[in-house]
């Protein structure tokens, strides 16, 4: 399986190809959508995108960790982490893609 990264430029190009906006308008649309998602998350809101998944910010409390090199106990400060939970539709699509890839590799 190849590991590729989808960039903002590629998203903008896809919008340009599919929707028919100008390249500048497509880039601005992608930027606006991403900014709205980021702003909502920064405000502590959950972002749900139907048939894709949901993003949320989770608070993690302070805990005691361990330095793997020395074994020394170290306090880990409270923090917030970004969590993504894929929808069942996305999970099924990914799993179907993996099954098709495995069939091609085994020659079935």
LINWO-V809965 format. One record per residue. SS is DSSP state (H for helix, E for strand, L for the rest). D_LAST is the distance of its C-alpha to the last C-alpha in whole Angstrom. Layout:
# LINWO-V809965
ss/d_last
SS/D_LAST
SS/D_LAST
This chain:
# LINWO-V809965
ss/d_last
L/17
L/21
L/24
L/26
L/29
L/30
L/34
H/36
H/37
H/33
H/34
H/37
H/35
H/32
H/35
H/37
H/34
H/34
H/37
L/39
L/42
L/43
H/42
H/45
H/45
H/41
H/41
H/44
H/42
H/40
H/42
H/44
H/41
H/41
H/44
H/45
H/42
H/43
H/47
H/46
H/44
H/47
L/49
L/48
L/46
L/42
E/40
E/38
E/35
L/34
L/30
L/30
E/32
E/35
E/37
E/40
E/43
E/43
E/46
E/46
L/49
L/51
E/50
E/50
E/48
E/48
L/48
L/45
L/47
L/51
L/50
L/53
E/52
E/52
E/53
E/50
L/51
L/50
E/48
E/46
E/42
E/40
E/37
E/34
E/32
E/29
L/29
H/27
H/25
H/25
H/23
H/21
H/20
H/19
H/17
H/15
H/15
H/14
H/11
H/9
H/10
H/9
H/5
H/6
H/8
H/6
L/4
L/0
